[in-house]
Amino acid sequence: MAPDRDPRISKAFSAMKSMGITTERVKPVLKRLLKLYDWNWEHIEEGNYRALADAIFEDADDKLTNEKNDGPINCDSEPPCKKQHRRLPNVTSTKDNGIKILELEEDKIPQSSNRTRLVESSQSSLGDPRSESHHHVRQAQVQNRGPLGREPIRDYNFENVIKDRKKKHINCSPQFSLPTSNVGPGLVETSLFSDELEKNNGSDSAHDYRTHNIASSTCGRVIVSLNCHHTLVQHNFHIPNLDDVLKFMETKYPRSDNIVGSEFSLVKFLKKLCESYVEFGAILADRSLINNLPYNDIHQTSGPKRDNPRIDYPARDVDNKVASHSGSSDSVALVVAQRKPMNNSNGKRVVRISDITNGTEKVSISLLDEIGGEDLPNFTYVPENIIYQSAYVHVSLARIADEDCCSSCVGDCLSSSVPCACARDTRGEFAYTPEGLLTEEFLRSCISMKQQPQEHYQFFCQDCPLERAKNAYSPEKCKGHLERKFIKECWRKCGCKMICGNRVVQRGISRKLQVFLTNQSKGWGLRTLEELPKGAFVCEYAGEILTNMELYERNKRSTGKYKHTYPVLLDSDWCSENILNDEDALCLDATYYGNVSRFINHRCFDSNVIEVPVQVETPDRHYYHIAFFTKRKVDAYEELTWDYGIDFDDHNHPVKAFRCSCGSEYCRDNGKK
Ligand SMILES: C[S@@+](CC[C@H](N)C(=O)[O-])C[C@H]1O[C@@H](n2cnc3c(N)ncnc32)[C@H](O)[C@@H]1O
């Protein structure tokens, strides 16, 4: 008795049958694909058996040499599976190089439809391990310009497809399809980036370009494409996704840069797009290099000189694989991973550092100066707060009362039907959603408190530590402090696990961030390399924990050698004491020791991140964490900004205010030129 057939095989057959392909035709292809993919059904089942159907049709296409028909097309009147797989109009059977004959149906599909589909699928398959063979098949289609039909298919030969798939899986170097120019008759395509193509005509063939379709007229009769020469790939370049390039470009050339307006030039605009493609591909290459580095301290040959001995900028020699290392996890060794120094379009050296955290964070955080000329930041990277000297921060389990933790919880507190004791301070509701975002309500109230402080409760110290620091003998009256909303996270004495949804900030940075040199006279800034949803945790403000007195003294002594970051006052709970001791009146300063948050620039009012007080390890709220969350969805490559809450008219503030160039229409700096 024959053994039962694997149900996955039956499913594949019936999926193909629904496309009009008989089991006999599917069998040999499926067998070969299974072998090719090492019996990994995932690849075959993916996208409703796309790979299988493609292999059938594409191989068939490859072998056909009949003439194409031209004619009008109505792409929308066909069901999706037909649109996806139909090729060119029908012709009757023909023979070509021993390939068995396909007999095509009467329905006529004009060649322009083929072209449109080719370009579309060439984009969608980028990054797909199978896409290379797709490119190959596409090349064959374009070269042969054969009439390609869909059904019924009598037979075909898979040997070439299978061989090529195998070959290309082993060969890691990128494959290139033909550029979209020079396609068959009846189809006009224009490459606005043809300069390079023409320049290289003598030595390189059109095969040497990776093509991205940018825009096309209806049904693809006219296409604007971007062609990237393959030699780029050999020069520390990673083929980027076009959508990401466009986002990158929008960030790099904001509207204010005359990219639109009376100065607008389409050609210049497109040139910028090409340059952005090159730059972005280089960034990606750098990031992939980070992951592949055998050690974390390979360094570059370029970069400005520095003068702070506490920061170890290791030997600037790419080939010096055993470069110096600070040896201490406290001091930052800015790690540079760049195979080859690169210059930007102005001839200035591009500086890239693969991980400014020196491995102290869970994720690498890169630094990129593509403008050139700025000194590298001068500080010591610390992933967590660290006491400078006199601050009183007492962390002990004994201080955590039973009612301040959830020792009887197990697993994830958010999944429990009754919120645990840790949600008490947020009125019995957790501040986080199960997705790890701030709840709408909590976020809304934080934003409201920040933007309309006058509408919220303020308290006034009897003896304000801030004023005391300025003048111990005759302090001025307290100017008021907001009593802010806290998040209280579960911690060590709680019974839940680290995966508990009420432990977000303590798990550290998880998003892809990058320090970059802004082009708006703000110095370095921080941006996200991935899209962030509203309410997402970005990073904590980590720095030295100082008493306000220490901060005041520090600022008085400051020589101006260091660019000051903005200290954060931990005054959200000062209302709970009548008179606060100096060692309990704390603040955070990231000027000398800090984490990535020290690069977040200020934006008046409509910044995209907000600071939230978070209690983690001590119920004593003289000390707590400051965590940054997004106020709205933030696009990839958008700069992260925070409203420092500066009063630009307060000339007595311990840190002298800068001239604000935040660009916000609500900018509060009235004194700038
Ligand atoms: C916390 S640091 C931010 C990182 C800083 N841009 C750097 O290069 O290290 C604060 C300093 O950045 C600069 N800065 C931040 N926001 C700015 C803004 N909106 N306009 C001008 N300068 C700004 C000021 O020099 C400020 O003292």
The ligand as an SDF file (V2000), in Angstrom:
LIG
                    3D

 27 29  0  0  0  0  0  0  0  0999 V2000
   22.3030   67.8820   25.5370 C   0  0  0  0  0  0  0  0  0  0  0  0
   23.4120   68.6560   24.4620 S   0  0  0  0  0  0  0  0  0  0  0  0
   22.8770   67.9980   22.9550 C   0  0  0  0  0  0  0  0  0  0  0  0
   24.0250   67.4680   22.1330 C   0  0  0  0  0  0  0  0  0  0  0  0
   24.8430   68.5170   21.5250 C   0  0  0  0  0  0  0  0  0  0  0  0
   24.1930   69.0540   20.3250 N   0  0  0  0  0  0  0  0  0  0  0  0
   26.2410   68.0540   21.1980 C   0  0  0  0  0  0  0  0  0  0  0  0
   26.7420   68.3360   20.1060 O   0  0  0  0  0  0  0  0  0  0  0  0
   26.8370   67.3860   22.0200 O   0  0  0  0  0  0  0  0  0  0  0  0
   22.8780   70.2960   24.5560 C   0  0  0  0  0  0  0  0  0  0  0  0
   23.6410   71.2550   23.7220 C   0  0  0  0  0  0  0  0  0  0  0  0
   23.3400   71.0690   22.3490 O   0  0  0  0  0  0  0  0  0  0  0  0
   23.1430   72.3190   21.7020 C   0  0  0  0  0  0  0  0  0  0  0  0
   21.7360   72.4140   21.3360 N   0  0  0  0  0  0  0  0  0  0  0  0
   20.7370   71.5810   21.6990 C   0  0  0  0  0  0  0  0  0  0  0  0
   19.5820   71.9690   21.1820 N   0  0  0  0  0  0  0  0  0  0  0  0
   19.8130   73.0680   20.4680 C   0  0  0  0  0  0  0  0  0  0  0  0
   18.9860   73.9550   19.7170 C   0  0  0  0  0  0  0  0  0  0  0  0
   17.6960   73.7570   19.5870 N   0  0  0  0  0  0  0  0  0  0  0  0
   19.5800   74.9860   19.1180 N   0  0  0  0  0  0  0  0  0  0  0  0
   20.9140   75.2040   19.2270 C   0  0  0  0  0  0  0  0  0  0  0  0
   21.7380   74.4290   19.9300 N   0  0  0  0  0  0  0  0  0  0  0  0
   21.1960   73.3640   20.5530 C   0  0  0  0  0  0  0  0  0  0  0  0
   23.4950   73.3710   22.7180 C   0  0  0  0  0  0  0  0  0  0  0  0
   24.8540   73.6610   22.5720 O   0  0  0  0  0  0  0  0  0  0  0  0
   23.2640   72.6670   24.0250 C   0  0  0  0  0  0  0  0  0  0  0  0
   24.0370   73.2110   25.0540 O   0  0  0  0  0  0  0  0  0  0  0  0
  1  2  1  0
  2  3  1  0
  2 10  1  0
  3  4  1  0
  4  5  1  0
  5  6  1  0
  5  7  1  0
  7  8  2  0
  7  9  1  0
 10 11  1  0
 11 12  1  0
 11 26  1  0
 12 13  1  0
 13 14  1  0
 13 24  1  0
 14 15  1  0
 14 23  1  0
 15 16  2  0
 16 17  1  0
 17 18  1  0
 17 23  2  0
 18 19  1  0
 18 20  2  0
 20 21  1  0
 21 22  2  0
 22 23  1  0
 24 25  1  0
 24 26  1  0
 26 27  1  0
M  CHG  2   2   1   9  -1
M  END
$$$$
